[in-house]
């Protein structure tokens, strides 16, 4: 695979994932949140499982570890994103994406106790603290109104991020033998069923759906491009570049989400929100500084070699 193509896919990924947050926000005008999420994942499951069946033999869950990973990812990774849809009713897509960028910082906390090799250091604790300071700057809770709509919405998004992190850690813990694309597709099925069950429990109704062309296009984008194409590109880059480099995409996604939300949804961008995002990135740098420094040195070294040539 050429370097130019790898860079192109790396830049495509935040566009696909970042635009998903404004698409969710816009879609909530047409479809109740949990039904919207369930529809997205049912359609995405069909696409991913079809792709997996056509490209690999390891697309069916066969072992106990496979089924445990499917259920863990389905309940927490997919099912937990329902809280994102609920939360985005009360906050902007840019703020939701910035809160989601906390996931790489949350991962060591959630992994501790579930993955034996995970250990905390003082640097980890400091990075975690800095990351949560960044989230506090983004949410800016008012002590006199802690149950205000925006705080509740942003707290739901933060809980969704924690749930998604737990689902990812459980997949690593169970070490499934099936392909990751197939695993994601299978996980979407129980996840979508959970979303439908909670949708019914909250009184959401198909009668509230407004079946417009816009609603269909938004669902199509989320299911086909953000989930189908996005996950395929993500897993391909994961094998090509490794997890650390690919997870740097997490900090380009909010840039796309904030920009698209501002351009198409007239969502405001405050200076304090951007400062909070910068603090979250600083927290991640503290967490992974030992890994980032050698990677950046290699990158600058290759750049100087090409410049000298």
ChimeraX commands (.cxc) that place a marker at each C-alpha (Angstrom):
marker #1 position 0.00,0.00,0.00 radius 0.5
marker #1 position 1.49,3.37,-1.03 radius 0.5
marker #1 position 2.31,6.03,1.54 radius 0.5
marker #1 position 0.05,8.54,-0.25 radius 0.5
marker #1 position -2.89,6.16,-0.06 radius 0.5
marker #1 position -2.26,5.51,3.65 radius 0.5
marker #1 position -2.19,9.25,4.35 radius 0.5
marker #1 position -5.35,9.70,2.29 radius 0.5
marker #1 position -7.21,7.05,4.27 radius 0.5
marker #1 position -5.90,8.50,7.55 radius 0.5
marker #1 position -7.33,11.91,6.61 radius 0.5
marker #1 position -10.57,10.35,5.34 radius 0.5
marker #1 position -11.27,8.67,8.68 radius 0.5
marker #1 position -11.84,11.83,10.78 radius 0.5
marker #1 position -14.05,13.19,8.00 radius 0.5
marker #1 position -16.25,10.07,8.11 radius 0.5
marker #1 position -16.39,9.84,11.91 radius 0.5
marker #1 position -16.41,13.58,12.60 radius 0.5
marker #1 position -19.37,14.32,10.33 radius 0.5
marker #1 position -21.33,11.57,12.12 radius 0.5
marker #1 position -21.91,13.80,15.16 radius 0.5
marker #1 position -23.67,16.57,13.18 radius 0.5
marker #1 position -25.54,13.89,11.21 radius 0.5
marker #1 position -26.85,12.43,14.47 radius 0.5
marker #1 position -27.82,15.87,15.71 radius 0.5
marker #1 position -29.68,16.68,12.48 radius 0.5
marker #1 position -31.37,13.28,12.36 radius 0.5
marker #1 position -32.89,13.75,15.80 radius 0.5
marker #1 position -35.32,16.22,14.21 radius 0.5
marker #1 position -36.83,13.32,12.26 radius 0.5
marker #1 position -36.38,10.13,14.32 radius 0.5
marker #1 position -36.49,9.47,18.10 radius 0.5
marker #1 position -32.90,8.99,19.36 radius 0.5
marker #1 position -32.82,5.30,20.29 radius 0.5
marker #1 position -34.83,4.23,17.23 radius 0.5
marker #1 position -32.43,6.28,15.11 radius 0.5
marker #1 position -29.42,4.51,16.64 radius 0.5
marker #1 position -31.04,1.08,16.28 radius 0.5
marker #1 position -31.84,1.67,12.61 radius 0.5
marker #1 position -28.28,2.76,11.93 radius 0.5
marker #1 position -26.73,-0.32,13.51 radius 0.5
marker #1 position -29.13,-2.83,11.97 radius 0.5
marker #1 position -28.30,-1.51,8.50 radius 0.5
marker #1 position -24.58,-1.32,9.32 radius 0.5
marker #1 position -24.61,-4.91,10.62 radius 0.5
marker #1 position -25.95,-6.16,7.29 radius 0.5
marker #1 position -23.24,-4.28,5.40 radius 0.5
marker #1 position -20.33,-5.32,7.63 radius 0.5
marker #1 position -21.38,-8.96,7.86 radius 0.5
marker #1 position -21.87,-9.11,4.10 radius 0.5
marker #1 position -18.40,-7.63,3.60 radius 0.5
marker #1 position -16.85,-10.01,6.14 radius 0.5
marker #1 position -18.52,-13.07,4.60 radius 0.5
marker #1 position -17.19,-12.09,1.17 radius 0.5
marker #1 position -13.62,-11.37,2.28 radius 0.5
marker #1 position -12.75,-13.79,5.09 radius 0.5
marker #1 position -13.50,-17.28,6.36 radius 0.5
marker #1 position -13.32,-16.14,10.00 radius 0.5
marker #1 position -16.61,-14.25,10.04 radius 0.5
marker #1 position -18.77,-16.54,12.20 radius 0.5
marker #1 position -18.48,-16.64,16.01 radius 0.5
marker #1 position -17.36,-20.16,16.93 radius 0.5
marker #1 position -15.68,-20.10,20.31 radius 0.5
marker #1 position -16.82,-19.03,23.75 radius 0.5
marker #1 position -14.41,-16.08,23.50 radius 0.5
marker #1 position -16.02,-15.02,20.22 radius 0.5
marker #1 position -19.50,-14.98,21.75 radius 0.5
marker #1 position -18.29,-13.22,24.90 radius 0.5
marker #1 position -16.64,-10.52,22.78 radius 0.5
marker #1 position -19.77,-10.14,20.63 radius 0.5
marker #1 position -21.96,-9.70,23.71 radius 0.5
marker #1 position -19.51,-7.40,25.49 radius 0.5
marker #1 position -19.11,-5.16,22.45 radius 0.5
marker #1 position -22.84,-5.38,21.67 radius 0.5
marker #1 position -24.01,-4.35,25.13 radius 0.5
marker #1 position -21.42,-1.70,25.96 radius 0.5
marker #1 position -19.86,-0.50,22.69 radius 0.5
marker #1 position -22.99,-0.48,20.51 radius 0.5
marker #1 position -25.74,-0.35,23.13 radius 0.5
marker #1 position -23.89,2.34,25.06 radius 0.5
marker #1 position -23.91,4.68,22.07 radius 0.5
marker #1 position -27.64,5.07,22.63 radius 0.5
marker #1 position -26.68,7.44,25.44 radius 0.5
marker #1 position -24.81,9.55,22.86 radius 0.5
marker #1 position -28.00,9.90,20.82 radius 0.5
marker #1 position -29.99,10.79,23.93 radius 0.5
marker #1 position -27.35,13.28,25.04 radius 0.5
marker #1 position -27.10,15.01,21.69 radius 0.5
marker #1 position -30.68,16.18,22.10 radius 0.5
marker #1 position -29.36,18.70,24.64 radius 0.5
marker #1 position -25.87,19.61,23.43 radius 0.5
marker #1 position -24.07,20.47,20.22 radius 0.5
marker #1 position -22.41,17.91,17.98 radius 0.5
marker #1 position -19.03,19.60,18.48 radius 0.5
marker #1 position -19.20,19.36,22.26 radius 0.5
marker #1 position -20.28,15.71,22.01 radius 0.5
marker #1 position -17.30,14.92,19.77 radius 0.5
marker #1 position -14.89,16.69,22.13 radius 0.5
marker #1 position -16.21,14.70,25.12 radius 0.5
marker #1 position -15.82,11.51,23.06 radius 0.5
marker #1 position -12.16,12.41,22.48 radius 0.5
marker #1 position -11.66,11.48,26.14 radius 0.5
marker #1 position -11.93,7.77,25.21 radius 0.5
marker #1 position -8.15,7.21,24.77 radius 0.5
marker #1 position -7.64,8.73,28.23 radius 0.5
marker #1 position -10.42,6.63,29.80 radius 0.5
marker #1 position -9.05,3.40,28.34 radius 0.5
marker #1 position -6.25,2.80,30.92 radius 0.5
marker #1 position -8.73,3.41,33.77 radius 0.5
marker #1 position -11.31,0.98,32.42 radius 0.5
marker #1 position -8.64,-1.56,31.45 radius 0.5
marker #1 position -7.16,-1.60,34.95 radius 0.5
marker #1 position -8.37,-4.77,36.65 radius 0.5
marker #1 position -9.71,-6.23,33.38 radius 0.5
marker #1 position -6.40,-6.50,31.52 radius 0.5
marker #1 position -3.64,-7.94,33.75 radius 0.5
marker #1 position -0.79,-6.07,32.04 radius 0.5
marker #1 position -2.37,-2.63,32.54 radius 0.5
marker #1 position -0.74,-0.62,35.32 radius 0.5
marker #1 position -1.08,2.95,36.54 radius 0.5
marker #1 position 1.84,5.35,36.91 radius 0.5
marker #1 position 1.93,8.86,38.34 radius 0.5
marker #1 position 2.06,10.15,34.79 radius 0.5
marker #1 position -1.13,8.23,33.96 radius 0.5
marker #1 position -2.90,9.72,36.98 radius 0.5
marker #1 position -1.77,13.22,36.03 radius 0.5
marker #1 position -2.87,12.73,32.41 radius 0.5
marker #1 position -6.25,11.45,33.59 radius 0.5
marker #1 position -6.69,14.46,35.87 radius 0.5
marker #1 position -5.75,16.89,33.09 radius 0.5
marker #1 position -8.17,15.15,30.71 radius 0.5
marker #1 position -11.07,15.52,33.13 radius 0.5
marker #1 position -10.17,19.17,33.69 radius 0.5
marker #1 position -10.55,19.58,29.94 radius 0.5
marker #1 position -13.98,17.92,30.01 radius 0.5
marker #1 position -15.02,20.19,32.90 radius 0.5
marker #1 position -14.03,23.21,30.79 radius 0.5
marker #1 position -16.14,21.89,27.91 radius 0.5
marker #1 position -19.19,21.05,30.04 radius 0.5
marker #1 position -18.82,23.97,32.49 radius 0.5
marker #1 position -21.43,22.72,34.99 radius 0.5
marker #1 position -23.33,25.42,36.86 radius 0.5
marker #1 position -23.40,24.44,40.59 radius 0.5
marker #1 position -26.78,26.14,40.93 radius 0.5
marker #1 position -28.26,24.17,38.02 radius 0.5
marker #1 position -26.60,20.75,37.92 radius 0.5
marker #1 position -29.72,19.16,36.40 radius 0.5
marker #1 position -29.92,21.64,33.55 radius 0.5
marker #1 position -30.52,20.20,30.07 radius 0.5
marker #1 position -27.03,20.87,28.77 radius 0.5
marker #1 position -25.30,19.31,31.80 radius 0.5
marker #1 position -27.57,16.26,31.66 radius 0.5
marker #1 position -26.98,15.89,27.92 radius 0.5
marker #1 position -23.22,16.21,28.21 radius 0.5
marker #1 position -23.17,13.80,31.16 radius 0.5
marker #1 position -25.03,11.25,29.01 radius 0.5
marker #1 position -22.40,11.70,26.29 radius 0.5
marker #1 position -19.62,11.19,28.84 radius 0.5
marker #1 position -21.33,8.01,30.11 radius 0.5
marker #1 position -21.62,6.82,26.51 radius 0.5
marker #1 position -17.86,7.38,26.04 radius 0.5
marker #1 position -17.15,5.32,29.17 radius 0.5
marker #1 position -19.45,2.54,27.96 radius 0.5
marker #1 position -17.80,2.45,24.52 radius 0.5
marker #1 position -14.41,2.27,26.22 radius 0.5
marker #1 position -15.54,-0.68,28.36 radius 0.5
marker #1 position -16.81,-2.49,25.27 radius 0.5
marker #1 position -13.44,-2.04,23.55 radius 0.5
marker #1 position -11.55,-3.30,26.59 radius 0.5
marker #1 position -13.78,-6.37,26.88 radius 0.5
marker #1 position -13.02,-7.27,23.26 radius 0.5
marker #1 position -9.29,-7.13,24.06 radius 0.5
marker #1 position -9.84,-9.21,27.20 radius 0.5
marker #1 position -11.71,-12.04,25.48 radius 0.5
marker #1 position -9.35,-12.23,22.46 radius 0.5
marker #1 position -11.86,-13.37,19.81 radius 0.5
marker #1 position -10.68,-15.51,16.92 radius 0.5
marker #1 position -12.98,-13.98,14.30 radius 0.5
marker #1 position -12.13,-10.98,12.13 radius 0.5
marker #1 position -12.62,-7.59,13.75 radius 0.5
marker #1 position -14.96,-6.41,10.97 radius 0.5
marker #1 position -17.17,-9.46,11.49 radius 0.5
marker #1 position -17.05,-9.01,15.25 radius 0.5
marker #1 position -18.25,-5.43,14.88 radius 0.5
marker #1 position -21.08,-6.52,12.58 radius 0.5
marker #1 position -22.24,-9.27,14.94 radius 0.5
marker #1 position -22.01,-6.93,17.95 radius 0.5
marker #1 position -24.33,-4.49,16.22 radius 0.5
marker #1 position -27.18,-7.03,16.28 radius 0.5
marker #1 position -27.56,-7.44,20.09 radius 0.5
marker #1 position -26.66,-3.77,20.47 radius 0.5
marker #1 position -29.51,-2.74,18.17 radius 0.5
marker #1 position -31.94,-5.05,20.01 radius 0.5
marker #1 position -30.95,-3.43,23.32 radius 0.5
marker #1 position -31.55,0.00,21.80 radius 0.5
marker #1 position -35.00,-1.08,20.56 radius 0.5
marker #1 position -35.88,-2.46,24.01 radius 0.5
marker #1 position -34.89,0.78,25.75 radius 0.5
marker #1 position -36.66,2.76,23.05 radius 0.5
marker #1 position -39.90,0.94,23.86 radius 0.5
marker #1 position -39.31,1.38,27.59 radius 0.5
marker #1 position -38.93,5.15,27.12 radius 0.5
marker #1 position -42.10,5.33,25.08 radius 0.5
marker #1 position -40.55,6.09,21.70 radius 0.5
marker #1 position -42.94,5.37,18.86 radius 0.5
marker #1 position -42.67,4.78,15.12 radius 0.5
marker #1 position -45.48,7.33,14.82 radius 0.5
marker #1 position -42.94,10.00,15.83 radius 0.5
marker #1 position -40.72,9.19,12.83 radius 0.5
marker #1 position -40.83,11.74,10.01 radius 0.5
marker #1 position -39.85,9.70,6.92 radius 0.5
marker #1 position -38.36,12.47,4.79 radius 0.5
marker #1 position -35.63,12.31,2.17 radius 0.5
marker #1 position -33.32,14.18,4.55 radius 0.5
marker #1 position -33.91,11.64,7.32 radius 0.5
marker #1 position -33.18,8.76,4.92 radius 0.5
marker #1 position -29.96,10.37,3.66 radius 0.5
marker #1 position -28.74,11.02,7.21 radius 0.5
marker #1 position -29.42,7.40,8.20 radius 0.5
marker #1 position -27.72,6.21,5.02 radius 0.5
marker #1 position -24.65,8.31,5.75 radius 0.5
marker #1 position -24.37,7.03,9.32 radius 0.5
marker #1 position -24.94,3.38,8.40 radius 0.5
marker #1 position -22.98,3.16,5.14 radius 0.5
marker #1 position -20.22,5.75,5.41 radius 0.5
marker #1 position -19.65,6.50,9.11 radius 0.5
marker #1 position -20.10,2.87,10.21 radius 0.5
marker #1 position -19.61,0.66,7.15 radius 0.5
marker #1 position -16.81,2.45,5.26 radius 0.5
marker #1 position -15.48,4.12,8.42 radius 0.5
marker #1 position -14.98,0.90,10.36 radius 0.5
marker #1 position -13.45,-0.84,7.32 radius 0.5
marker #1 position -10.93,1.99,6.89 radius 0.5
marker #1 position -10.25,2.10,10.64 radius 0.5
marker #1 position -9.47,-1.62,10.91 radius 0.5
marker #1 position -7.34,-1.51,7.75 radius 0.5
marker #1 position -5.26,1.35,9.17 radius 0.5
marker #1 position -5.10,-0.44,12.52 radius 0.5
marker #1 position -3.25,-3.29,10.82 radius 0.5
marker #1 position -1.10,-0.93,8.71 radius 0.5
marker #1 position -0.13,1.76,11.23 radius 0.5
marker #1 position -0.85,0.28,14.66 radius 0.5
marker #1 position -3.22,1.40,17.43 radius 0.5
marker #1 position -1.30,4.44,18.71 radius 0.5
marker #1 position -1.07,6.19,15.35 radius 0.5
marker #1 position -4.67,5.39,14.41 radius 0.5
marker #1 position -5.99,6.61,17.76 radius 0.5
marker #1 position -4.51,10.02,17.01 radius 0.5
marker #1 position -7.52,10.34,14.70 radius 0.5
marker #1 position -9.57,10.84,17.88 radius 0.5
marker #1 position -8.18,14.37,18.04 radius 0.5
marker #1 position -9.04,15.25,14.44 radius 0.5
marker #1 position -12.64,14.06,14.75 radius 0.5
marker #1 position -13.80,16.95,17.01 radius 0.5
marker #1 position -12.23,19.47,14.59 radius 0.5
marker #1 position -14.42,18.07,11.80 radius 0.5
marker #1 position -17.50,17.83,14.03 radius 0.5
marker #1 position -17.16,21.41,15.30 radius 0.5
marker #1 position -16.59,22.76,11.77 radius 0.5
marker #1 position -19.48,20.83,10.17 radius 0.5
marker #1 position -21.81,21.71,13.05 radius 0.5
marker #1 position -20.90,25.39,12.70 radius 0.5
marker #1 position -21.30,25.42,8.92 radius 0.5
marker #1 position -24.52,23.43,8.55 radius 0.5
marker #1 position -26.28,23.55,11.93 radius 0.5
marker #1 position -25.26,27.05,13.07 radius 0.5
marker #1 position -23.79,25.60,16.26 radius 0.5
marker #1 position -21.76,28.12,18.28 radius 0.5
marker #1 position -18.05,27.68,18.93 radius 0.5
marker #1 position -16.84,29.17,22.21 radius 0.5
marker #1 position -13.23,29.89,23.08 radius 0.5
marker #1 position -13.55,28.00,26.37 radius 0.5
marker #1 position -14.77,24.88,24.53 radius 0.5
marker #1 position -11.68,24.98,22.32 radius 0.5
marker #1 position -9.47,25.49,25.37 radius 0.5
marker #1 position -11.10,22.46,27.01 radius 0.5
marker #1 position -10.38,20.37,23.91 radius 0.5
marker #1 position -6.73,21.48,23.96 radius 0.5
marker #1 position -6.48,20.46,27.63 radius 0.5
marker #1 position -7.91,16.99,26.80 radius 0.5
marker #1 position -5.25,16.60,24.08 radius 0.5
marker #1 position -2.59,17.64,26.61 radius 0.5
marker #1 position -3.89,14.94,28.98 radius 0.5
marker #1 position -3.50,12.32,26.24 radius 0.5
marker #1 position 0.03,13.56,25.52 radius 0.5
marker #1 position 0.91,13.10,29.19 radius 0.5
marker #1 position -0.53,9.57,29.15 radius 0.5
marker #1 position 1.21,8.43,25.99 radius 0.5
marker #1 position 4.26,10.70,25.92 radius 0.5
marker #1 position 6.67,7.76,26.16 radius 0.5
marker #1 position 5.12,6.27,23.00 radius 0.5
marker #1 position 4.51,9.53,21.14 radius 0.5
marker #1 position 8.05,10.94,21.45 radius 0.5
marker #1 position 9.81,8.10,19.52 radius 0.5
marker #1 position 7.03,8.10,16.91 radius 0.5
marker #1 position 7.37,11.86,16.35 radius 0.5
marker #1 position 11.17,11.61,16.18 radius 0.5
marker #1 position 10.89,8.92,13.49 radius 0.5
marker #1 position 8.38,11.04,11.59 radius 0.5
marker #1 position 10.56,14.18,11.69 radius 0.5
marker #1 position 13.61,12.11,10.77 radius 0.5
marker #1 position 11.92,10.76,7.63 radius 0.5
marker #1 position 10.73,14.29,6.77 radius 0.5
marker #1 position 14.30,15.67,7.02 radius 0.5
marker #1 position 15.64,12.80,4.87 radius 0.5
marker #1 position 13.11,13.52,2.14 radius 0.5
marker #1 position 13.81,17.28,2.36 radius 0.5
marker #1 position 17.57,16.71,2.06 radius 0.5
marker #1 position 17.05,14.46,-0.96 radius 0.5
marker link #1:1,2 radius 0.2
marker link #1:2,3 radius 0.2
marker link #1:3,4 radius 0.2
marker link #1:4,5 radius 0.2
marker link #1:5,6 radius 0.2
marker link #1:6,7 radius 0.2
marker link #1:7,8 radius 0.2
marker link #1:8,9 radius 0.2
marker link #1:9,10 radius 0.2
marker link #1:10,11 radius 0.2
marker link #1:11,12 radius 0.2
marker link #1:12,13 radius 0.2
marker link #1:13,14 radius 0.2
marker link #1:14,15 radius 0.2
marker link #1:15,16 radius 0.2
marker link #1:16,17 radius 0.2
marker link #1:17,18 radius 0.2
marker link #1:18,19 radius 0.2
marker link #1:19,20 radius 0.2
marker link #1:20,21 radius 0.2
marker link #1:21,22 radius 0.2
marker link #1:22,23 radius 0.2
marker link #1:23,24 radius 0.2
marker link #1:24,25 radius 0.2
marker link #1:25,26 radius 0.2
marker link #1:26,27 radius 0.2
marker link #1:27,28 radius 0.2
marker link #1:28,29 radius 0.2
marker link #1:29,30 radius 0.2
marker link #1:30,31 radius 0.2
marker link #1:31,32 radius 0.2
marker link #1:32,33 radius 0.2
marker link #1:33,34 radius 0.2
marker link #1:34,35 radius 0.2
marker link #1:35,36 radius 0.2
marker link #1:36,37 radius 0.2
marker link #1:37,38 radius 0.2
marker link #1:38,39 radius 0.2
marker link #1:39,40 radius 0.2
marker link #1:40,41 radius 0.2
marker link #1:41,42 radius 0.2
marker link #1:42,43 radius 0.2
marker link #1:43,44 radius 0.2
marker link #1:44,45 radius 0.2
marker link #1:45,46 radius 0.2
marker link #1:46,47 radius 0.2
marker link #1:47,48 radius 0.2
marker link #1:48,49 radius 0.2
marker link #1:49,50 radius 0.2
marker link #1:50,51 radius 0.2
marker link #1:51,52 radius 0.2
marker link #1:52,53 radius 0.2
marker link #1:53,54 radius 0.2
marker link #1:54,55 radius 0.2
marker link #1:55,56 radius 0.2
marker link #1:56,57 radius 0.2
marker link #1:57,58 radius 0.2
marker link #1:58,59 radius 0.2
marker link #1:59,60 radius 0.2
marker link #1:60,61 radius 0.2
marker link #1:61,62 radius 0.2
marker link #1:62,63 radius 0.2
marker link #1:63,64 radius 0.2
marker link #1:64,65 radius 0.2
marker link #1:65,66 radius 0.2
marker link #1:66,67 radius 0.2
marker link #1:67,68 radius 0.2
marker link #1:68,69 radius 0.2
marker link #1:69,70 radius 0.2
marker link #1:70,71 radius 0.2
marker link #1:71,72 radius 0.2
marker link #1:72,73 radius 0.2
marker link #1:73,74 radius 0.2
marker link #1:74,75 radius 0.2
marker link #1:75,76 radius 0.2
marker link #1:76,77 radius 0.2
marker link #1:77,78 radius 0.2
marker link #1:78,79 radius 0.2
marker link #1:79,80 radius 0.2
marker link #1:80,81 radius 0.2
marker link #1:81,82 radius 0.2
marker link #1:82,83 radius 0.2
marker link #1:83,84 radius 0.2
marker link #1:84,85 radius 0.2
marker link #1:85,86 radius 0.2
marker link #1:86,87 radius 0.2
marker link #1:87,88 radius 0.2
marker link #1:88,89 radius 0.2
marker link #1:89,90 radius 0.2
marker link #1:90,91 radius 0.2
marker link #1:91,92 radius 0.2
marker link #1:92,93 radius 0.2
marker link #1:93,94 radius 0.2
marker link #1:94,95 radius 0.2
marker link #1:95,96 radius 0.2
marker link #1:96,97 radius 0.2
marker link #1:97,98 radius 0.2
marker link #1:98,99 radius 0.2
marker link #1:99,100 radius 0.2
marker link #1:100,101 radius 0.2
marker link #1:101,102 radius 0.2
marker link #1:102,103 radius 0.2
marker link #1:103,104 radius 0.2
marker link #1:104,105 radius 0.2
marker link #1:105,106 radius 0.2
marker link #1:106,107 radius 0.2
marker link #1:107,108 radius 0.2
marker link #1:108,109 radius 0.2
marker link #1:109,110 radius 0.2
marker link #1:110,111 radius 0.2
marker link #1:111,112 radius 0.2
marker link #1:112,113 radius 0.2
marker link #1:113,114 radius 0.2
marker link #1:114,115 radius 0.2
marker link #1:115,116 radius 0.2
marker link #1:116,117 radius 0.2
marker link #1:117,118 radius 0.2
marker link #1:118,119 radius 0.2
marker link #1:119,120 radius 0.2
marker link #1:120,121 radius 0.2
marker link #1:121,122 radius 0.2
marker link #1:122,123 radius 0.2
marker link #1:123,124 radius 0.2
marker link #1:124,125 radius 0.2
marker link #1:125,126 radius 0.2
marker link #1:126,127 radius 0.2
marker link #1:127,128 radius 0.2
marker link #1:128,129 radius 0.2
marker link #1:129,130 radius 0.2
marker link #1:130,131 radius 0.2
marker link #1:131,132 radius 0.2
marker link #1:132,133 radius 0.2
marker link #1:133,134 radius 0.2
marker link #1:134,135 radius 0.2
marker link #1:135,136 radius 0.2
marker link #1:136,137 radius 0.2
marker link #1:137,138 radius 0.2
marker link #1:138,139 radius 0.2
marker link #1:139,140 radius 0.2
marker link #1:140,141 radius 0.2
marker link #1:141,142 radius 0.2
marker link #1:142,143 radius 0.2
marker link #1:143,144 radius 0.2
marker link #1:144,145 radius 0.2
marker link #1:145,146 radius 0.2
marker link #1:146,147 radius 0.2
marker link #1:147,148 radius 0.2
marker link #1:148,149 radius 0.2
marker link #1:149,150 radius 0.2
marker link #1:150,151 radius 0.2
marker link #1:151,152 radius 0.2
marker link #1:152,153 radius 0.2
marker link #1:153,154 radius 0.2
marker link #1:154,155 radius 0.2
marker link #1:155,156 radius 0.2
marker link #1:156,157 radius 0.2
marker link #1:157,158 radius 0.2
marker link #1:158,159 radius 0.2
marker link #1:159,160 radius 0.2
marker link #1:160,161 radius 0.2
marker link #1:161,162 radius 0.2
marker link #1:162,163 radius 0.2
marker link #1:163,164 radius 0.2
marker link #1:164,165 radius 0.2
marker link #1:165,166 radius 0.2
marker link #1:166,167 radius 0.2
marker link #1:167,168 radius 0.2
marker link #1:168,169 radius 0.2
marker link #1:169,170 radius 0.2
marker link #1:170,171 radius 0.2
marker link #1:171,172 radius 0.2
marker link #1:172,173 radius 0.2
marker link #1:173,174 radius 0.2
marker link #1:174,175 radius 0.2
marker link #1:175,176 radius 0.2
marker link #1:176,177 radius 0.2
marker link #1:177,178 radius 0.2
marker link #1:178,179 radius 0.2
marker link #1:179,180 radius 0.2
marker link #1:180,181 radius 0.2
marker link #1:181,182 radius 0.2
marker link #1:182,183 radius 0.2
marker link #1:183,184 radius 0.2
marker link #1:184,185 radius 0.2
marker link #1:185,186 radius 0.2
marker link #1:186,187 radius 0.2
marker link #1:187,188 radius 0.2
marker link #1:188,189 radius 0.2
marker link #1:189,190 radius 0.2
marker link #1:190,191 radius 0.2
marker link #1:191,192 radius 0.2
marker link #1:192,193 radius 0.2
marker link #1:193,194 radius 0.2
marker link #1:194,195 radius 0.2
marker link #1:195,196 radius 0.2
marker link #1:196,197 radius 0.2
marker link #1:197,198 radius 0.2
marker link #1:198,199 radius 0.2
marker link #1:199,200 radius 0.2
marker link #1:200,201 radius 0.2
marker link #1:201,202 radius 0.2
marker link #1:202,203 radius 0.2
marker link #1:203,204 radius 0.2
marker link #1:204,205 radius 0.2
marker link #1:205,206 radius 0.2
marker link #1:206,207 radius 0.2
marker link #1:207,208 radius 0.2
marker link #1:208,209 radius 0.2
marker link #1:209,210 radius 0.2
marker link #1:210,211 radius 0.2
marker link #1:211,212 radius 0.2
marker link #1:212,213 radius 0.2
marker link #1:213,214 radius 0.2
marker link #1:214,215 radius 0.2
marker link #1:215,216 radius 0.2
marker link #1:216,217 radius 0.2
marker link #1:217,218 radius 0.2
marker link #1:218,219 radius 0.2
marker link #1:219,220 radius 0.2
marker link #1:220,221 radius 0.2
marker link #1:221,222 radius 0.2
marker link #1:222,223 radius 0.2
marker link #1:223,224 radius 0.2
marker link #1:224,225 radius 0.2
marker link #1:225,226 radius 0.2
marker link #1:226,227 radius 0.2
marker link #1:227,228 radius 0.2
marker link #1:228,229 radius 0.2
marker link #1:229,230 radius 0.2
marker link #1:230,231 radius 0.2
marker link #1:231,232 radius 0.2
marker link #1:232,233 radius 0.2
marker link #1:233,234 radius 0.2
marker link #1:234,235 radius 0.2
marker link #1:235,236 radius 0.2
marker link #1:236,237 radius 0.2
marker link #1:237,238 radius 0.2
marker link #1:238,239 radius 0.2
marker link #1:239,240 radius 0.2
marker link #1:240,241 radius 0.2
marker link #1:241,242 radius 0.2
marker link #1:242,243 radius 0.2
marker link #1:243,244 radius 0.2
marker link #1:244,245 radius 0.2
marker link #1:245,246 radius 0.2
marker link #1:246,247 radius 0.2
marker link #1:247,248 radius 0.2
marker link #1:248,249 radius 0.2
marker link #1:249,250 radius 0.2
marker link #1:250,251 radius 0.2
marker link #1:251,252 radius 0.2
marker link #1:252,253 radius 0.2
marker link #1:253,254 radius 0.2
marker link #1:254,255 radius 0.2
marker link #1:255,256 radius 0.2
marker link #1:256,257 radius 0.2
marker link #1:257,258 radius 0.2
marker link #1:258,259 radius 0.2
marker link #1:259,260 radius 0.2
marker link #1:260,261 radius 0.2
marker link #1:261,262 radius 0.2
marker link #1:262,263 radius 0.2
marker link #1:263,264 radius 0.2
marker link #1:264,265 radius 0.2
marker link #1:265,266 radius 0.2
marker link #1:266,267 radius 0.2
marker link #1:267,268 radius 0.2
marker link #1:268,269 radius 0.2
marker link #1:269,270 radius 0.2
marker link #1:270,271 radius 0.2
marker link #1:271,272 radius 0.2
marker link #1:272,273 radius 0.2
marker link #1:273,274 radius 0.2
marker link #1:274,275 radius 0.2
marker link #1:275,276 radius 0.2
marker link #1:276,277 radius 0.2
marker link #1:277,278 radius 0.2
marker link #1:278,279 radius 0.2
marker link #1:279,280 radius 0.2
marker link #1:280,281 radius 0.2
marker link #1:281,282 radius 0.2
marker link #1:282,283 radius 0.2
marker link #1:283,284 radius 0.2
marker link #1:284,285 radius 0.2
marker link #1:285,286 radius 0.2
marker link #1:286,287 radius 0.2
marker link #1:287,288 radius 0.2
marker link #1:288,289 radius 0.2
marker link #1:289,290 radius 0.2
marker link #1:290,291 radius 0.2
marker link #1:291,292 radius 0.2
marker link #1:292,293 radius 0.2
marker link #1:293,294 radius 0.2
marker link #1:294,295 radius 0.2
marker link #1:295,296 radius 0.2
marker link #1:296,297 radius 0.2
marker link #1:297,298 radius 0.2
marker link #1:298,299 radius 0.2
marker link #1:299,300 radius 0.2
marker link #1:300,301 radius 0.2
marker link #1:301,302 radius 0.2
marker link #1:302,303 radius 0.2
marker link #1:303,304 radius 0.2
marker link #1:304,305 radius 0.2
marker link #1:305,306 radius 0.2
marker link #1:306,307 radius 0.2
marker link #1:307,308 radius 0.2
marker link #1:308,309 radius 0.2
view
